Amino acid sequence: MKTFLQRFEPKYIPEPNTGCWLWVGATNTKSGYGRFFDGKKPRNAHAVSYEFFSGREVPKGFHVDHICRTRCCVNPRHLEAVPARINLLRGVGWAAIHNQRTHCPKGHPYDGDNLVTEIDRGYSRRRCRKCKNARQFAYNRWTRKGEARC
């Protein structure tokens, strides 16, 4: 019976420029993450690598984040267990892009008294108070005129 390292090491190639260990074993075709059978069930290869080389389990509610931003990397030095929210905000999706914005589309800053946090259908959104007040003022003027809304 092969040991864990004898099974794991042939499935990655060290990349000298970035230091990544690129997974060449089985991958999930949709997500691009490596898959490894740890003896019980197939799991993400980077999570198995993190747990084996760091000696710690991934806490419940945490995800293993690639600091190098390479999905097929299994180098434990490039992996960190973080809460799901932090993992999401470090990514490149819509939530991460929106969270990095410091000003509204009209140039008002998202800080201090100008920041309004609204919860709409379970989602938290940041709004600019100046723009929100201007929209409300325009709406009030429009409704007071008695015009029909289309």
C-alpha positions in Angstrom: 0.0 0.0 0.0 1.4 3.4 -1.0 1.7 6.2 1.5 0.0 9.5 1.1 3.1 11.2 -0.3 3.8 8.4 -2.7 0.3 8.9 -4.1 0.2 12.7 -4.0 3.7 13.8 -5.2 3.4 12.3 -8.8 0.3 14.4 -9.4 1.9 17.8 -9.3 4.7 19.6 -11.0 6.7 22.4 -9.3 6.7 25.5 -11.4 10.1 27.3 -10.8 9.1 30.9 -11.7 6.1 31.3 -9.4 6.7 28.5 -6.9 3.3 27.0 -7.6 2.9 23.2 -7.5 0.7 22.7 -10.6 -1.8 19.9 -10.2 -1.7 17.5 -13.2 -3.9 14.8 -11.7 -7.7 14.7 -12.1 -9.5 18.0 -12.1 -13.1 19.2 -11.8 -14.0 20.2 -15.4 -16.4 23.0 -14.3 -14.3 24.7 -11.6 -10.7 23.8 -12.6 -9.7 22.7 -9.1 -7.7 19.5 -8.7 -9.4 16.4 -7.3 -7.7 13.8 -5.0 -9.1 10.7 -3.4 -7.9 10.9 0.2 -9.0 7.3 1.1 -12.6 8.1 2.0 -13.9 10.3 -0.8 -12.8 12.6 -3.6 -11.8 16.1 -2.3 -10.2 19.2 -3.6 -6.5 18.6 -4.0 -5.6 22.0 -2.5 -7.6 21.3 0.6 -6.0 17.9 1.1 -2.5 19.5 0.6 -3.2 22.2 3.1 -4.4 19.7 5.7 -1.6 17.3 5.2 1.4 19.7 5.1 0.1 22.2 7.7 -1.1 19.4 10.0 -4.4 21.3 10.7 -7.9 20.6 9.5 -9.9 23.3 7.6 -12.3 24.7 10.3 -16.0 24.5 9.6 -17.2 27.5 7.6 -13.7 28.2 6.3 -12.4 27.7 2.7 -8.8 27.1 1.5 -7.8 30.2 -0.4 -5.1 30.3 -3.1 -2.9 33.3 -2.3 -1.3 32.9 -5.7 -4.7 33.0 -7.4 -3.9 29.8 -9.4 -6.7 27.3 -9.0 -4.5 24.2 -9.8 -1.8 25.1 -7.3 -1.4 22.7 -4.3 1.7 24.3 -2.7 0.9 24.6 1.0 2.8 27.9 1.2 0.3 29.4 -1.3 -2.8 28.2 0.7 -4.5 29.7 3.6 -7.7 28.8 5.5 -10.0 31.8 5.6 -13.7 32.5 6.3 -15.9 32.1 3.2 -16.5 35.9 3.0 -12.8 36.7 2.9 -12.2 34.1 0.3 -15.0 35.6 -1.8 -13.8 39.2 -1.4 -10.2 38.2 -2.4 -11.5 36.7 -5.7 -12.2 38.3 -9.0 -16.0 38.1 -9.0 -18.7 40.8 -8.9 -18.7 40.9 -5.1 -15.0 41.4 -4.9 -15.0 44.1 -7.6 -17.9 46.0 -6.0 -16.3 45.8 -2.5 -13.1 47.4 -3.8 -14.9 50.5 -5.0 -14.4 53.6 -2.9 -16.7 56.0 -4.7 -20.2 55.9 -6.2 -20.6 56.2 -10.0 -21.1 60.0 -9.6 -17.8 60.4 -7.6 -19.1 60.7 -4.1 -17.0 58.7 -1.5 -18.4 55.6 0.2 -17.4 56.7 3.8 -18.6 58.4 6.9 -22.0 60.0 6.8 -22.3 59.5 3.1 -22.4 55.7 3.3 -25.8 54.0 3.7 -25.9 50.2 4.1 -29.2 48.7 2.9 -30.5 45.2 3.1 -32.6 44.2 0.2 -34.0 40.6 -0.1 -31.2 39.4 2.2 -28.3 41.1 0.3 -26.4 44.0 1.9 -25.7 46.9 -0.4 -23.7 50.0 0.0 -25.4 53.2 -1.2 -24.3 56.8 -1.5 -26.4 59.0 0.7 -26.2 62.1 -1.6 -27.4 60.1 -4.7 -30.1 58.3 -2.7 -31.4 61.6 -1.4 -31.4 63.1 -4.9 -33.3 60.0 -6.3 -35.9 60.3 -3.5 -36.3 64.1 -4.0 -36.9 63.5 -7.8 -39.3 60.7 -7.0 -41.2 62.9 -4.6 -41.5 65.8 -7.1 -42.7 63.4 -9.8 -45.4 61.9 -7.6 -46.6 65.2 -6.3 -47.2 66.4 -9.9 -49.8 63.6 -10.2 -48.2 62.1 -13.3 -48.9 58.5 -14.2 -45.9 56.2 -13.8 -45.1 54.0 -16.7 
